[in-house]
């Protein structure tokens, strides 16, 4: 078992959950552009934050690997969303 989690990791997880909920609310209100890659990137960031806390309790190596893979994939998803946004100027507010 690895060292115990830090309080800052839990705070980031709470902020991530609030942000994810806000994104879901704004998406339902049709206030955000339809960019699935953007939502995938936010979800992957949240999964990486959950993995950061979970690695302190069980399967440290597996959750650490999942955390870093999710960070990498979220970067790819955000880059794809930015590229799609650049191709569709009517989405810019």
C-alpha positions, 0 to 999 in steps of 0.5 A: 500500500502506498502513502496516504492521500493528501488533502489537496487531492481530495479538494481537487476531486471535489472541485472536479466533481463540481465542475463536471456537474456544472458542465452537465447542467450547462450541456442540458441547458444547451449553453455549450457547443456540441463538442463530444471531445470536450466532454470526454476530456473533462470526464477523463480529467475527473477519472484521473482525479478519482484514480489519484485518490484511489491509488492510496487505498488499493492497487496503487500501480494500476490506479497510478497507471490509469491516472496518467493514461487518463491525463494523456487522453484528456490532452488529446481530447482537448486538442481535438475539441480545440481543432474542431472549434477552430473549424466551426467559428459559429461555435465561438461565443 
